[in-house]
């Protein structure tokens, strides 16, 4: 059973780079994979989910990753977050500030004016739903066409509030994403 904190982290990972592997007749498992530059972040996720993991994170090429055990709880989450093998945003979810921060650490960045979420893999309905979830924090956003797909851009006036919301949850090694040198 996942704790509330683990669920919030998993939700953020699923909006970002998290991947729930379909194991055919076996249960699904979560794979966490990032570049070596984000090793400390992967280690933090590993620590948070360690009760579901058998092996320590490892380096393969330029990637650093780990997998959870194959368990019914991950099959349940895969059934929620994938439709016909494509990642979706379930309509029955809420977005905690921890989930928001994990999503941002995976797929977000700030420039001098605004914050962005690289949401290239989601369809227009999912993007609209994500924008509604963001508006629950009074964060206004729009969609920006990027390489044939859309990403979410927070309005300039919403970015300081967003940073205030997620900063307490950001891993120190990823503070550069909000303009703070590690």
N, C-alpha and C positions, 0 to 999 in steps of 0.2 A: 504494500500500500504506500502510495506517495504521500508525503506530508504536504500541507498547504504551500509551504515555501518551495518544495520540489516541484509541485504542479505549476507554480508561477514561473519558475525557471524553465521548466519544460515548455510551457506555452510560449515564452519569449524565444526559446531556441527554435520552436517549430515555425514561428513567424520569420526567423532568421535562417541560420545555416544548419539547424538540426535536421537529421534525416532518420526516419523510422524505416528500417529495412524490412521488406516483405520476405519472410523466410519460407514461403510455400506452405507446407503443412505444419511447420514449427511456428511458435510464437514469434512476434516481431521483436526487434531490439533497436535501441537508440544508438546512433553513431554520431560522435562529436569529432569533427575534423577541422583544423585550422592550420594556418601557416606557422612555421617555427617562431615567427615574430610574436605570435599570440600564445606562446607556450604557458606563460603564467596564468592566462585566462583559462586555458584548457585544464590546467591543474586545479584551478578554483572550481570549475564545473565538475571535474572528477571528484573532488572532495565533497561537494554538495550532493552528488549522486552515488557516492562510494558504496552504499549498502546494496546497490543494484549491479555492481561491477566486480568482475573476478580478476582482471589484469590491469596493471598500471598503464597510464598513457605511454605511447611509444612513438618514436620518430621513424618515418618511412619517407625517404627522399626529403623534400622540403615541407612535408606535412607532419603534424603532431596530432595524434588522435587516440581515442579509446572507444570501446563499445560496451554497452550494458549486456547483462544476461538476456536471453530470450525469455520473455515473461508475458503472461496474459494481460497485464496492465499496459504494456507497450503495444500489444495487438489492439487493445481497446482504443488507445490513443491514435494508432495508425488508421483505424477505421473512421475516426472522427476527422483526421487531418488529410486524408487522401481519398479522392474519388477517381476511379478508373486509373489508378497509379499516378495521379497528378495532385500535388499539394494544394490544399484549399484552406480557407479561413472558415472554421465552423461558425454558424450564426449564434450559437448558444453560449458563447464565451464572453468573459469580461477581461479587461486589461488592467492589471495592477501596476503600480509604479515599478515594482521589481521586474515584472514581465516586460514592461516598456523599456527599462534599462537594458535587459538582456537582449531584447530585439535590436536596440540601438547598438549595443556592443558588437553584435553579429553583423548587422547590415546597415548601420547608420554612420553618418559623418556630419560635421558642421564646417561651413566655410565662415567667412567673416560676417555674413549676414543671416544665414538660415541653416536649419537642420534638415537633413534628407534621410530617407529610408529607401534603400535599393530593393524595390518590390517587383522586379522584372518578371518573376515567375507567376505572379497572381493576375487573375482576370479582372475585368472592370467591376464586377459585382463584389469581389473580395476587396478590391481597393476602396470602393465606396463604403463597405462595412468597416474597414480599418480606419477610414477617415471619420466615421461616426464614433468609433471607439476613442479616437484622439479628441474629438470634440467633447467627449465626456469629461475631459480635463481642461476644457475651454482652450484647446489648442486648435487654431485654424490652420487648414492645410489645403494644398492644391496638388494637381498632378502635372508632372513634367515629362514630356516625351524624351526618352534617352535610348538611343540605339534600337529604335523600333518598339520599345516597351515603355511602360510608365513607372516612374518612381514618385514617392510622396515627398513633397517639400512643405515643411512648416512655414507659415507666414513669418516674416521678419519680426513682427510684433509678438508672436507666440514663442519664438526661440528662447528668449531669456527665461520665460516661465518653464519651458520644457527642460532646460538645463538645470534649473533649480529643483525640478521634480526628480530627475534621474541621477544627478551628481552623487547623492549619498550612496547609491547602489553600484556605481561604476567601479570596476576593478582598477586599482591604481595604475596598472600597466596600460590601460586604455583611456586615461584622462586626456591624452593627446587628441582624442576625437572631439573634445569640446574646447580645444585650444590651450590645455594645460600641459606643459612639458612634464614627462615623468621624472 
